[in-house]
Amino acid sequence: MKKLFPSAEAALKGVVKDGQLMAVGGFGLCGIPEALIEALKQSGTKDLTVISNNAGVDGFGLGKLLETRQIKKMIASYVGENKEFERQYLAGELELEFTPQGTLAEKLRAGGAGIPAFFTKTGVGTMVAEGKDTRDFDGETYIMERALVPDVSLVKAWRADRSGNLQFRLTARNFNPAVAMAGKVCIVEVEELVETGAMEPDQVHLPGIYVHRIVVNATPEKRIEKRTIKEKAVT
C-alpha cells in the first residue's frame, strides 16, 4: 500500500469532508501538524467537530480554522490562549465539550483500543458529569466516559519509514500517538522519511498499521507559544 503523498493537500484529498469528527495531535503549539492544518484551511472543509488538547493560538495552529469558521465544535481540555476561541464561545457561535486532560487522553486511547467506554472519578460532582451515567464501585462514585473514534486524525511525527512506522521527538510526542491510534483514517506529517527497515525497532514509537497517509514537511515553522527570556542581572 502506497502511503506517501506529494503534498499536504494531496494527503487530505478524498478523505476530509464537511461535518466530520476530526482529531488533531499536539499540545499547545508543540507537535502540531502545521502543514496539514494549513491544507485543511485551504480545502474549505467546514462544520467540523475537532478533538484536540487546545485550539492553537490566534492566527496559528487550529486558530487558523477558528478564524475561517470551519470549526463548529471543540472537544478540548484547555482553551486559554485563543481570544477568537473565547469570543466565539461567549457569543454562542462555537460549541465546546470541555474535557479534563487525562480523560481526553484516555477517551482517545480507548477509541484506538476498541474500548467503547470506561469509568473514572475525574469530574464527579462537577459540570463535567452532567448528563452522564454514574455507577458506584467500592463505595465510590464514578462517571462513564465514552471513547472517541474520529473519522480522521491529523498527526505530527519526527520520522517515518515508507511503511508508516513513526518516531516522535521528545515532548512533541504528547497526544499524537493516541490521536493516531483512534482515527479511522490517520494522516501523518513528518520531517524525515526513511526507507523501511532503516529505523531500529526501539526507535518505532507507533507501528505503521495505524498510519494510512504520510506527507513530508521538512521545514516546519515550530512557532513558540510563549517566549520567555530571563532578564540579564544588573551588576
N, C-alpha and C positions, 0 to 999 in steps of 0.2 A: 504494500500500500504506500503510495507516494504521499508523504506528509509535508514536504517543503513547498511553500508558496512564494512567489517572487516579490510580493508586497503585502502590507497590512490590508489594503483594500481588497486584494485578491483572496486573502485568507478569510475575510468576512463574507465574501460574495456567496450567495446561495444558502447562507446559514442564518444570518441575523434577519429578524422580521419585526414588524410593529407588534407591540403588546407582549413581548416575551419577558420571561423571568430570567434575569442575567446576573451572574456573579462576577465580580472583578477583584483580583488579588491586590495585595498591597496593604500598607499600614501608614496612614498619612500620605506622604509622597514617596515613601521608601518601598521599592519593589513594585511600582505600578507599571502596567503595560502601556507606556506613553503613546507609542505608535498606533496600537490597536484602538485606544480611546480616541485619538485624533481621526482615525479612519472611520470609527463609528459615528463621530460627529459629522464627517463629510457625507456619510451614507444617508443622513436624514432620517434614520430609523427613529420612531417615536413611541410614546406611550409605554415606555419601559419601566419595569419594576427591577431595581438594581440592588443587589446584595453586596455590601462592602463595609469594611470597618468604619469608614467615614466617606465623605464625598469630596475629597481633594480640597483645594483652596480656590478662591476666586480666580478664574482665568486659567487654571491648570488642573490636570487630572480630571476627575469626574466633574469638577467645577465647570469645565467646558460644556458638558452636556446639560447642566442646570441652566446655563446662560441661554442655550438654544431651546430650552423647554422640551427636551427629548425624554426626560425622566418624569414619570408621573408619581412614582412611589419609591422611597428608600427604605431598605431594611438594614439598619446600621446600629453601631454601638456608641459612636461619638460624632457630634455634629458641630463642634465649637470653633472651627477655623474658616467657616464659609459664610459670609454675610448674605450672599444671594440665597443660600440654603435657608438661612434664618428668615429672610424676607418672604420667600415663597411659602414657608411653613406657617408663619404667623398670619399670612394673608389667606390661608386656606387653599393655596394653589398647589401644594405638594403634600402628598400623604407620607406619613412616617410611622414605621413599625420599629420602635426603639427597643433594642435587644441588648442585654448585658454581654460584655465582650466574650467571656468564657462560654456563655450559652450560644452565642453566634458561631463560635468556632466549633462547638460540639454539634450544632444543627447541621453544619456543612460536613463535618466528619461522618455523622450518622448517615447523611444522604449518600455519601460516597461508599459507605459500608453496607448499604441496603437495609439500614435500621429505620423503620418508619417514624418512631417516636421514642422519647426517653423521659425519665423523671428527674427533676432537680429541685433543690431547696432555694436556689437563687431566684429572687423576685417574689417569694411568698409574702403575702400581706402588702404588696405594693401594686401600683398600676400595671406592672408587668404581668401580674397574674390575672388581670381582668378578662373574663370570658374564657378562661382555660380550665380544663379538667384538673381536679386535685385528687390526691389519694394519700392516705396515711400509711406509713411504714414505721414500725417500731416506735410508735408514739409521736412521730414527726410528720409534718405535712409537706408534701411535695407537689409541684405543678408539672403537668405533662407538656412537653415541648415537641412540636412536630419537626421532623427533619426537613432540610432544604435540598431540593433537586432542581437546580436551574436548567433552563433549556440550553443555555450557552455559558461557558466560563471563559473569561479572558484572563490570562496568566502571564506573569513575567518570571523568567528564569535567566540564569547567567549563561549556561551552556546546554546544548542538546546535541545528541547524535542523530543521524538520519532516521533512526527507529523511534525517536521521540523520548528516549531516556533523558531525564533532566537532572541538572546540578544547579542548586541555588547558592547564592553568595551571602554568607554571614546573615545579618538581620533582614536582608531582603527576602529571605525565605518566608517569614511571617505567615500570613494567611494563604499564600499561594498554593502549597500542596493540597490543603483541604478544599480550596476552591476548584483546583484541577480535578480532584477525585469526584467531586459532587456533580459536575456538569454532565449533561447528556452528550454535549459536544464541547470539547476543550481545545481552545486556540491559544498557542503559546508564542510569546515574543521573546527572543533570545539575543544575546550579544555575540555569541560564538556558536558556530556549527562545526562539528567534527564527524568523522566517519564512524559508522557503527563498529564498536569494538575498541575505539581509541580511549574510551573512558574506563578507568578501573572500576570494578564492581562496587567498591566502597565509596566511589565518587557519585554514584547514582542515588539521588535522594527521592526520585519518583520514577517508577518504571514507565516505559513508553506505551504500555497498554492503555493508559489513561489519556494519552495525547492523540488528537486527531489531525491537527494542522499546526505548522510551525512557520514563523516568519522571522527573518534576521533583521535586527535593528542594531547595528554595530556601534552607533554613536548616540545613545540616548542622552537627553539633557540632564537627567538626575537632579532636578531642582531641589534645593534645600528648603524645607518648610519654614523653619525659623533659624536664621543665622544669629548665633550669639557669640560675641567676641569678648574675651576678658580684657578689661581696661589695663593699660600699662601703668604700673605703680610709679608714682611721682617720687623722685628721690631728691 
